[in-house]
Amino acid sequence: MDKIQVAADKFSALIRSQLERVERMKAEKDFIDYGKLDTIIIGVVGGDGIGPAITAEAQRILEYLLADEVKAGKVEFRVIDGLTIENRVKVMKAIPDDVMEELKACHVLLKGPTTTPRAGDPWPNIESANVAMRKALDLFANVRPVKVPEQGIDWTFFRENTEGSYALGSSGVHIDEDLAFDFCVTTTEGTERIARAAFEYAKKTGKTRVSIVTKANVVKTTDGKFLNICKEIGKEYPGIEVDDWYIDIMTAKLVDEKRRQQFQVLILPNLYGDILTDEAAEFQGGVGTAGSSNMGKRYAMFEAIHGSAPRMVEEGRAQYADPCSIIRAAAMLLEHIGFADKAERLTRALDKCMFEEKKLVITGRPDGATGAEFADYVMETIQNQ
């Protein structure tokens, strides 16, 4: 068959699948009300690499804070061990079917990092487990807060999670040895819901500015659609200033000491959000200090934003891995399911342990504290509040 026709047939199938996804989005119901659930099921997904080690420590802290709720049957923890690179490669799926069933049986997930194979790795090329989970559970909003009060930084990023340049990241087409294509997806439904989530958050928290970040001057069709829809949604919120920036200049303005203090809430397509939130986390102390939430209407997932660090495992240093990012994510989980007071207690304790007292320092090596020791330190700090 002609190579152009082969590519056209594949593209046609992708279009059909995306149109079907649009119809599913249109049929979505309202957000889940955790207050109406008899039992909130929290799935703890260790992932691989250092993931199981750090996630176990965050789970211990959650169990400590939610001990009364667990005893009363209001909260249940379920450990999900199967999301390792070995299991995924064995079935050549980003998420094995049995693991997916376990994930869907939970209401919220606390997730450690997972390995995504790269060129040159010993693993075959399978889709990112994170991308697959976001698509399967329709976790369309990746929300990442970054705060550095002494520098006037208080940013909240709303990264669209299920579209953009990542949505079809494993579905590109090699036409021949000289030519390859990837695809970028923007839908009206997908953009409206992330925009509305960002503006509603701004309204709820008293923020006065929402910034839209794209490259619409060059990527005119998909980024242009994203920008225009976000602007239209912004008109429904007259008390909030709306501006827009291109991704290249925004990466520069985040390091502009005067300008960066003006940013509050930012809305971004998937790829730009991934890049900018990692840059932003550096102001707070690096990706190891920041947590991340991934929210949909039925499910929510909270995770560390760093990688799985397989070298630490190979060198026998997993117990010295820094659990701060996943603990930060655990605090976000608590707030999401309705325990804002417990979330605040955990956040205050973590800030004190990381930035103020610093009685224990994690170096990733035997000359520093273990993750378990640091988790104990955090719980002692909570107890002494």
CORRAUR-V547605 format. One record per pair of residues at least 6 apart in sequence whose C-alpha atoms are under 6 Angstrom apart, sorted by sequence separation. I is the first residue (numbers start at 0). J is the second residue. D is the distance in Angstrom with one decimal. If there is no record, write none. Layout:
# CORRAUR-V547605
[[I | J | D] [I | J | D]]
This chain:
# CORRAUR-V547605
[[45 | 51 | 4.0] [68 | 74 | 5.5] [69 | 75 | 5.9] [87 | 93 | 5.7] [116 | 122 | 5.8] [146 | 152 | 5.3] [173 | 179 | 4.3] [253 | 259 | 5.0] [280 | 286 | 5.3] [293 | 299 | 5.6] [311 | 317 | 5.5] [361 | 367 | 4.8] [87 | 94 | 6.0] [146 | 153 | 4.5] [172 | 179 | 5.6] [215 | 222 | 4.7] [252 | 259 | 6.0] [293 | 300 | 5.0] [360 | 367 | 5.7] [361 | 368 | 5.0] [87 | 95 | 5.9] [116 | 124 | 5.9] [145 | 153 | 6.0] [172 | 180 | 5.1] [215 | 223 | 4.6] [292 | 300 | 5.9] [334 | 342 | 5.4] [360 | 368 | 5.8] [45 | 54 | 5.6] [145 | 154 | 5.2] [171 | 180 | 5.5] [213 | 222 | 5.8] [292 | 301 | 4.4] [333 | 342 | 5.2] [144 | 154 | 5.7] [171 | 181 | 4.3] [291 | 301 | 5.7] [144 | 155 | 4.3] [291 | 302 | 5.4] [115 | 127 | 5.2] [143 | 155 | 5.7] [330 | 342 | 4.7] [143 | 156 | 5.2] [290 | 303 | 5.3] [142 | 156 | 5.5] [142 | 157 | 4.9] [141 | 157 | 5.7] [81 | 98 | 5.9] [141 | 158 | 4.9] [140 | 158 | 6.0] [140 | 159 | 5.3] [141 | 160 | 5.8] [164 | 183 | 4.4] [286 | 305 | 5.8] [139 | 159 | 5.7] [140 | 160 | 5.6] [163 | 183 | 4.9] [139 | 160 | 4.6] [163 | 184 | 4.7] [303 | 324 | 4.9] [139 | 161 | 5.4] [162 | 184 | 5.3] [163 | 185 | 5.9] [303 | 325 | 4.4] [302 | 325 | 5.8] [302 | 328 | 5.6] [134 | 161 | 5.7] [301 | 328 | 5.4] [348 | 377 | 5.9] [208 | 239 | 5.4] [210 | 241 | 5.8] [212 | 243 | 5.8] [214 | 245 | 5.0] [93 | 125 | 6.0] [207 | 239 | 4.6] [208 | 240 | 4.6] [209 | 241 | 5.1] [210 | 242 | 5.0] [211 | 243 | 4.5] [212 | 244 | 4.9] [213 | 245 | 5.0] [214 | 246 | 5.9] [348 | 380 | 5.6] [93 | 126 | 5.2] [207 | 240 | 6.0] [208 | 241 | 5.9] [210 | 243 | 5.3] [212 | 245 | 5.5] [213 | 246 | 5.5] [348 | 381 | 5.6] [40 | 74 | 6.0] [42 | 76 | 5.9] [43 | 77 | 6.0] [94 | 128 | 6.0] [212 | 246 | 5.7] [290 | 324 | 4.9] [38 | 73 | 4.4] [39 | 74 | 4.8] [40 | 75 | 4.9] [41 | 76 | 4.9] [42 | 77 | 4.8] [43 | 78 | 4.7] [44 | 79 | 4.9] [93 | 128 | 4.9] [194 | 229 | 5.5] [288 | 323 | 5.7] [289 | 324 | 4.9] [38 | 74 | 5.2] [40 | 76 | 6.0] [42 | 78 | 5.8] [43 | 79 | 5.8] [46 | 82 | 5.1] [47 | 83 | 4.9] [185 | 221 | 5.3] [288 | 324 | 4.9] [46 | 83 | 5.4] [287 | 324 | 4.9] [290 | 327 | 4.9] [291 | 328 | 5.7] [290 | 328 | 4.2] [126 | 169 | 6.0] [320 | 363 | 5.1] [319 | 363 | 4.7] [319 | 364 | 5.7] [322 | 370 | 5.9] [321 | 370 | 5.9] [319 | 369 | 4.3] [320 | 370 | 6.0] [318 | 369 | 5.5] [319 | 370 | 5.5] [318 | 370 | 5.9] [211 | 265 | 5.8] [208 | 263 | 5.9] [209 | 264 | 4.8] [210 | 265 | 4.7] [211 | 266 | 4.9] [212 | 267 | 5.1] [209 | 265 | 5.6] [54 | 111 | 5.7] [50 | 111 | 4.4] [50 | 112 | 5.2] [42 | 105 | 5.7] [41 | 105 | 6.0] [40 | 105 | 5.0] [43 | 108 | 5.9] [45 | 110 | 5.9] [46 | 111 | 5.1] [40 | 106 | 5.3] [41 | 107 | 5.1] [42 | 108 | 4.6] [43 | 109 | 4.9] [44 | 110 | 4.6] [45 | 111 | 4.8] [46 | 112 | 5.5] [47 | 113 | 5.3] [41 | 108 | 5.6] [46 | 113 | 4.9] [163 | 268 | 5.8] [163 | 269 | 5.4] [152 | 260 | 5.5] [156 | 264 | 5.9] [157 | 265 | 5.9] [158 | 266 | 5.9] [151 | 260 | 5.3] [154 | 263 | 4.7] [155 | 264 | 4.9] [156 | 265 | 4.9] [157 | 266 | 4.8] [158 | 267 | 4.9] [159 | 268 | 5.0] [160 | 269 | 5.5] [154 | 264 | 5.8] [158 | 268 | 5.8] [159 | 269 | 5.0] [158 | 269 | 5.7] [158 | 272 | 5.0] [147 | 283 | 5.9] [143 | 291 | 5.0] [142 | 292 | 5.2] [141 | 292 | 5.5] [141 | 293 | 4.4] [140 | 293 | 5.4] [140 | 294 | 5.1] [138 | 293 | 5.4] [138 | 294 | 4.7] [139 | 295 | 5.6] [138 | 295 | 4.2] [137 | 295 | 5.7] [107 | 298 | 5.8] [109 | 300 | 6.0] [111 | 302 | 5.9] [106 | 298 | 5.5] [107 | 299 | 4.9] [108 | 300 | 4.5] [109 | 301 | 4.9] [110 | 302 | 4.7] [111 | 303 | 6.0] [107 | 300 | 5.6] [109 | 302 | 5.9] [114 | 307 | 5.9] [112 | 306 | 5.5] [113 | 307 | 5.6] [112 | 307 | 4.9] [49 | 307 | 5.4] [48 | 307 | 4.7] [48 | 308 | 5.8] [48 | 309 | 4.7] [31 | 296 | 6.0] [30 | 296 | 4.1] [31 | 297 | 5.5] [49 | 317 | 5.4] [53 | 322 | 4.7] [57 | 326 | 5.0] [33 | 336 | 5.9] [56 | 374 | 6.0]]
